[in-house]
Amino acid sequence: MRRAERESFLKSFGVFFISLALLSGVLAYLEYFKLKHEIEEKIYNEMRICSYTLKCSEYQFDFVPLDSNSLYRLQESPIELFALFSIPKNDTYALKLSLGDEEYKTYLDSAKFTVLQHYFLGLIAIFIVSILFSFYALYPLKRALHLTEEFSRDILHDLGTPLSALRLNVSRLNVAHGDERKVKRISQSIDTIISLGDNLRSYLEEHEYQKDDIDLYLLMKDRILVFSKLYPNIKFSLNDETFLLHVNRDAMVRIIDNLLSNAAKYNKPEGFVEVLIDLNKKVVQIKDSGRGILDTKRVFERFYKEQERGIGIGLHIVKKFCDELKITIEVESEISKGTLFILHFDKLMLH
């Protein structure tokens, strides 16, 4: 089950189960008071019969001053449950029949146990129904996601061949000196499309179940080598520290490539990109001398961009992968001075 499907399933299940559980709780509460009323009615009827026959061992007898307003109704005190009945040919005293508080609590505890039994059996039934309902509600979303992913994969597959042909033909072009810039822009545009395709392809993969042990220094060194060739006017640097990660390699490559690409693409001429691996703090810092980011709070939003270049999904994809891999990402930036991205790998470290 994919992350979106799992989230949808859990939310549907939670809403359905909690709603029905609360409703069942209210019904159980009403059932308890119904049983309590039936118990008290039964006790009163037994007391009433006992007032005629005086043949009942569970109730205590007593005579109290007559109060006509208190006759023939069940009453409760802190120590007992009692009822007063008139005595024929006697206007001074009334017969008092009572049930001790402990005995009364025994009746109520039995009622509570019965109600709780019914409630927990109901919860089990609600749990099963909630699961079935959630799977049923999930089916249209699952089907839509499946069709969307199939369509996306087909598009990516169909784009691969013409893009490879374009890249090959551009590399073979013999151009005049004045047209070199145009050819370079075409080549960069093709690389951007290919990179977007790689991002989308990686976005569709299940990274949660495909993990490898990765030496972060070797991975960084490999990716920096690629971008140093693409951006020869940018100075890349990497320190010698490293640590091992247990993570999906393709997702990590996409995170690093997007961050390095942005750091180089929006840098100033003869600028720098510094990558610092800090084993003690379990972080990686990627710092550049570029244009900076105006609104760091919105930088991970889909389609948000502050430059004319790009379409504004690179950093959104970075954030998506970081969330999926449980990597915390922070950004600090100052206009015209540069940007710093900090990746926290606490949950991915191999000790």
C-alpha positions as CSV (number, residue, x, y, z in Angstrom):
1,M,0.0,0.0,0.0
2,R,1.5,3.3,-1.1
3,R,1.9,6.3,1.3
4,A,-1.1,8.2,-0.1
5,E,-3.3,5.1,0.0
6,R,-2.2,4.3,3.5
7,E,-2.9,7.8,4.7
8,S,-6.3,7.8,3.1
9,F,-7.1,4.4,4.6
10,L,-6.0,5.4,8.1
11,K,-8.0,8.7,7.9
12,S,-11.2,6.9,6.6
13,F,-10.8,4.2,9.2
14,G,-10.2,6.7,12.0
15,V,-13.2,8.9,11.2
16,F,-15.5,6.0,10.7
17,F,-14.4,4.0,13.7
18,I,-14.2,7.0,16.1
19,S,-17.6,8.2,15.1
20,L,-19.3,4.9,15.6
21,A,-17.3,4.2,18.8
22,L,-18.6,7.5,20.2
23,L,-22.1,6.8,19.1
24,S,-21.8,3.3,20.7
25,G,-20.5,4.9,23.9
26,V,-23.6,7.2,24.1
27,L,-25.9,4.1,23.5
28,A,-24.0,2.2,26.1
29,Y,-24.5,5.1,28.6
30,L,-28.2,5.1,27.8
31,E,-28.4,1.3,28.2
32,Y,-26.8,1.5,31.6
33,F,-29.4,4.0,32.8
34,K,-32.2,1.9,31.4
35,L,-30.9,-1.2,33.3
36,K,-30.5,0.9,36.4
37,H,-34.1,2.0,36.1
38,E,-35.2,-1.6,35.6
39,I,-33.2,-2.7,38.7
40,E,-34.8,0.0,40.8
41,E,-38.2,-0.8,39.5
42,K,-37.7,-4.5,40.3
43,I,-36.5,-3.6,43.9
44,Y,-39.5,-1.4,44.5
45,N,-41.9,-4.0,43.3
46,E,-40.3,-6.6,45.6
47,M,-40.5,-4.1,48.5
48,R,-44.1,-3.4,47.8
49,I,-45.0,-7.1,47.8
50,C,-42.9,-7.6,50.9
51,S,-44.8,-4.8,52.7
52,Y,-47.9,-7.0,52.5
53,T,-46.3,-10.4,53.2
54,L,-43.3,-9.4,55.3
55,K,-41.7,-12.6,53.8
56,C,-38.4,-11.2,52.4
57,S,-35.0,-11.7,53.9
58,E,-33.0,-9.4,51.6
59,Y,-34.7,-6.2,52.9
60,Q,-34.4,-4.7,56.3
61,F,-37.6,-3.7,58.3
62,D,-38.0,-0.6,60.4
63,F,-40.8,1.8,61.6
64,V,-40.4,5.5,61.1
65,P,-42.7,8.5,61.7
66,L,-45.3,8.7,59.0
67,D,-44.7,11.3,56.2
68,S,-47.5,11.0,53.6
69,N,-45.4,12.8,51.0
70,S,-42.7,10.1,51.1
71,L,-44.9,7.1,50.8
72,Y,-44.8,4.6,47.9
73,R,-41.7,5.7,46.2
74,L,-38.1,4.5,46.1
75,Q,-35.6,6.8,47.7
76,E,-31.8,6.8,47.9
77,S,-29.6,7.9,50.8
78,P,-25.8,7.7,51.2
79,I,-26.1,4.4,53.0
80,E,-29.2,2.7,51.6
81,L,-32.1,2.4,49.1
82,F,-35.5,2.5,50.8
83,A,-39.2,2.9,50.4
84,L,-42.0,3.8,52.9
85,F,-45.3,2.1,53.1
86,S,-48.4,2.8,55.1
87,I,-49.6,0.6,58.0
88,P,-53.3,-0.2,58.0
89,K,-55.2,1.5,60.9
90,N,-52.0,3.4,61.9
91,D,-51.6,7.1,61.3
92,T,-48.5,7.6,63.3
93,Y,-45.8,5.3,61.8
94,A,-44.9,4.0,58.4
95,L,-43.2,0.7,57.4
96,K,-39.7,1.3,56.0
97,L,-38.1,-1.4,53.8
98,S,-34.4,-0.8,52.9
99,L,-31.6,-2.3,50.9
100,G,-28.0,-1.7,52.0
101,D,-25.7,0.4,49.8
102,E,-23.3,-2.5,49.2
103,E,-26.1,-4.8,48.0
104,Y,-27.4,-2.0,45.7
105,K,-23.9,-1.5,44.3
106,T,-23.7,-5.2,43.6
107,Y,-26.8,-4.9,41.4
108,L,-25.3,-1.8,39.6
109,D,-21.9,-3.5,39.1
110,S,-23.7,-6.4,37.4
111,A,-25.5,-3.9,35.1
112,K,-22.2,-2.1,34.3
113,F,-20.5,-5.4,33.5
114,T,-23.3,-6.3,31.1
115,V,-23.2,-2.9,29.4
116,L,-19.4,-3.1,29.0
117,Q,-19.6,-6.5,27.5
118,H,-22.1,-5.3,25.0
119,Y,-20.0,-2.2,24.3
120,F,-16.7,-4.1,23.7
121,L,-18.4,-6.6,21.5
122,G,-19.9,-3.7,19.6
123,L,-16.4,-2.2,19.2
124,I,-15.1,-5.4,17.7
125,A,-17.9,-5.4,15.2
126,I,-17.3,-1.7,14.5
127,F,-13.6,-2.3,14.0
128,I,-14.2,-5.0,11.4
129,V,-16.9,-2.9,9.6
130,S,-14.6,0.1,9.7
131,I,-11.8,-1.8,8.0
132,L,-14.1,-3.2,5.3
133,F,-15.6,0.3,4.8
134,S,-12.1,1.9,4.6
135,F,-11.0,-0.6,2.0
136,Y,-14.2,0.0,0.0
137,A,-13.7,3.8,0.2
138,L,-10.0,3.4,-0.8
139,Y,-10.7,1.4,-4.0
140,P,-11.6,4.4,-6.3
141,L,-8.5,6.3,-5.0
142,K,-6.3,3.3,-5.5
143,R,-7.6,2.7,-9.0
144,A,-7.1,6.4,-9.9
145,L,-3.6,6.4,-8.6
146,H,-2.8,3.2,-10.5
147,L,-4.1,4.7,-13.8
148,T,-2.2,7.9,-13.2
149,E,1.0,6.1,-12.5
150,E,0.6,3.9,-15.5
151,F,-0.1,6.9,-17.7
152,S,3.0,8.7,-16.3
153,R,5.2,5.7,-16.8
154,D,4.0,5.4,-20.4
155,I,4.7,9.1,-21.1
156,L,8.2,8.8,-19.6
157,H,8.9,5.7,-21.6
158,D,7.7,7.5,-24.8
159,L,9.7,10.6,-24.1
160,G,13.0,8.7,-23.5
161,T,13.7,7.9,-27.2
162,P,13.2,11.4,-28.7
163,L,15.1,13.1,-25.9
164,S,18.0,10.7,-26.4
165,A,18.0,11.4,-30.1
166,L,17.8,15.2,-29.5
167,R,20.8,15.0,-27.1
168,L,22.8,12.9,-29.6
169,N,22.0,15.2,-32.5
170,V,22.8,18.4,-30.6
171,S,26.2,17.0,-29.5
172,R,27.0,16.4,-33.2
173,L,26.1,19.9,-34.4
174,N,28.8,21.9,-36.1
175,V,27.9,25.5,-35.3
176,A,29.4,28.9,-35.9
177,H,31.0,30.7,-33.0
178,G,28.0,33.0,-32.5
179,D,25.6,30.1,-32.2
180,E,27.4,28.2,-29.5
181,R,25.2,29.8,-26.8
182,K,22.0,28.8,-28.5
183,V,23.2,25.2,-28.8
184,K,24.3,25.2,-25.1
185,R,20.8,26.5,-24.1
186,I,19.1,23.7,-26.1
187,S,21.4,21.2,-24.5
188,Q,20.6,22.5,-21.0
189,S,16.9,22.5,-21.8
190,I,17.1,18.8,-22.8
191,D,19.0,18.0,-19.6
192,T,16.3,19.8,-17.6
193,I,13.6,17.7,-19.3
194,I,15.5,14.5,-18.7
195,S,16.1,15.5,-15.0
196,L,12.4,16.2,-14.6
197,G,11.7,12.8,-16.1
198,D,14.1,11.2,-13.6
199,N,12.4,13.1,-10.8
200,L,9.0,11.9,-11.8
201,R,10.1,8.3,-12.3
202,S,11.7,8.3,-8.9
203,Y,8.6,10.0,-7.4
204,L,6.5,7.0,-8.6
205,E,8.8,4.4,-7.0
206,E,8.3,2.7,-3.6
207,H,11.4,3.9,-1.8
208,E,10.2,2.7,1.5
209,Y,10.9,-1.0,0.6
210,Q,14.0,-0.6,-1.5
211,K,16.9,0.3,0.7
212,D,20.7,0.1,0.4
213,D,23.7,0.8,2.6
214,I,25.3,4.0,1.2
215,D,28.5,5.7,2.0
216,L,27.4,9.4,1.8
217,Y,30.9,10.7,1.0
218,L,31.2,8.4,-2.1
219,L,27.7,9.3,-3.3
220,M,28.3,13.1,-2.9
221,K,31.7,12.8,-4.6
222,D,30.1,11.0,-7.6
223,R,27.3,13.5,-8.0
224,I,29.6,16.5,-7.5
225,L,31.8,15.1,-10.3
226,V,28.8,15.1,-12.7
227,F,27.7,18.7,-11.9
228,S,31.3,20.1,-12.0
229,K,31.4,19.0,-15.6
230,L,28.0,20.5,-16.3
231,Y,28.9,23.8,-14.6
232,P,32.7,24.2,-15.1
233,N,32.6,27.9,-14.0
234,I,31.3,26.9,-10.5
235,K,33.8,25.7,-7.8
236,F,32.5,22.6,-6.0
237,S,34.1,21.4,-2.7
238,L,33.5,18.4,-0.4
239,N,35.1,17.7,3.0
240,D,36.5,14.2,3.9
241,E,34.0,13.1,6.6
242,T,31.4,10.5,5.9
243,F,28.8,8.2,7.4
244,L,26.7,5.3,6.3
245,L,23.0,5.5,5.5
246,H,20.4,2.7,5.1
247,V,18.1,4.3,2.5
248,N,16.9,4.1,-1.0
249,R,19.7,5.1,-3.3
250,D,17.7,6.5,-6.2
251,A,15.7,8.8,-3.8
252,M,18.9,10.1,-2.2
253,V,20.4,10.8,-5.7
254,R,17.3,12.8,-6.6
255,I,17.6,14.9,-3.4
256,I,21.3,15.6,-3.9
257,D,21.0,16.2,-7.6
258,N,18.1,18.7,-7.2
259,L,20.0,20.6,-4.4
260,L,23.3,20.7,-6.3
261,S,21.5,21.6,-9.6
262,N,19.8,24.6,-8.0
263,A,22.9,25.6,-6.1
264,A,24.8,25.7,-9.5
265,K,22.1,26.9,-11.7
266,Y,21.2,30.0,-9.6
267,N,24.8,30.8,-8.6
268,K,26.8,33.8,-9.6
269,P,29.6,33.6,-12.2
270,E,32.7,32.0,-10.7
271,G,30.7,31.2,-7.6
272,F,31.0,28.2,-5.3
273,V,29.1,25.3,-3.9
274,E,30.3,23.8,-0.6
275,V,29.2,20.4,0.7
276,L,30.0,19.7,4.4
277,I,29.3,16.3,5.9
278,D,29.2,16.5,9.7
279,L,29.4,13.1,11.4
280,N,29.0,14.4,15.0
281,K,25.8,16.5,14.2
282,K,24.6,13.8,11.7
283,V,23.9,16.5,9.1
284,V,24.9,17.5,5.6
285,Q,25.1,21.1,4.6
286,I,25.0,22.4,1.0
287,K,26.0,26.0,0.8
288,D,26.2,28.2,-2.3
289,S,27.1,31.8,-3.2
290,G,24.1,32.3,-5.4
291,R,21.2,34.8,-5.6
292,G,19.5,33.7,-2.4
293,I,15.8,32.9,-1.7
294,L,13.3,35.6,-1.0
295,D,10.7,33.5,0.8
296,T,12.2,30.4,2.5
297,K,8.8,29.4,3.9
298,R,7.3,28.9,0.5
299,V,10.3,27.4,-1.3
300,F,9.1,23.8,-1.0
301,E,5.6,24.6,-2.4
302,R,4.7,23.0,-5.7
303,F,5.2,25.4,-8.7
304,Y,6.6,28.2,-6.4
305,K,9.6,29.9,-8.0
306,E,11.4,33.2,-7.8
307,Q,13.4,32.9,-11.0
308,E,12.3,32.8,-14.6
309,R,14.1,29.5,-15.2
310,G,12.6,26.2,-14.1
311,I,9.0,25.3,-13.3
312,G,9.1,25.2,-9.5
313,I,8.8,21.5,-8.6
314,G,12.5,20.6,-7.9
315,L,12.5,21.6,-4.3
316,H,9.0,20.3,-3.8
317,I,10.2,16.9,-4.9
318,V,13.2,17.2,-2.6
319,K,10.8,17.9,0.3
320,K,8.6,15.0,-0.7
321,F,11.5,12.6,-0.8
322,C,12.9,13.9,2.5
323,D,9.5,13.4,4.2
324,E,9.3,9.9,2.7
325,L,12.8,8.9,3.9
326,K,12.4,10.7,7.3
327,I,15.1,13.3,6.6
328,T,14.6,16.7,8.2
329,I,15.5,19.5,5.8
330,E,16.1,23.2,6.7
331,V,16.9,26.2,4.6
332,E,18.6,29.5,5.4
333,S,19.1,32.2,2.8
334,E,20.2,35.8,2.2
335,I,19.5,37.7,-1.0
336,S,22.6,38.2,-3.1
337,K,24.7,36.3,-0.6
338,G,23.7,32.6,-1.0
339,T,21.6,29.8,0.4
340,L,22.3,27.0,2.9
341,F,20.4,23.7,2.9
342,I,20.8,21.4,6.0
343,L,19.8,17.8,5.9
344,H,19.4,15.9,9.2
345,F,20.0,12.1,9.0
346,D,19.4,11.1,12.6
347,K,16.9,8.4,11.7
348,L,19.0,6.9,8.8
349,M,22.4,6.5,10.4
350,L,24.0,3.1,10.5
351,H,25.8,2.7,13.8
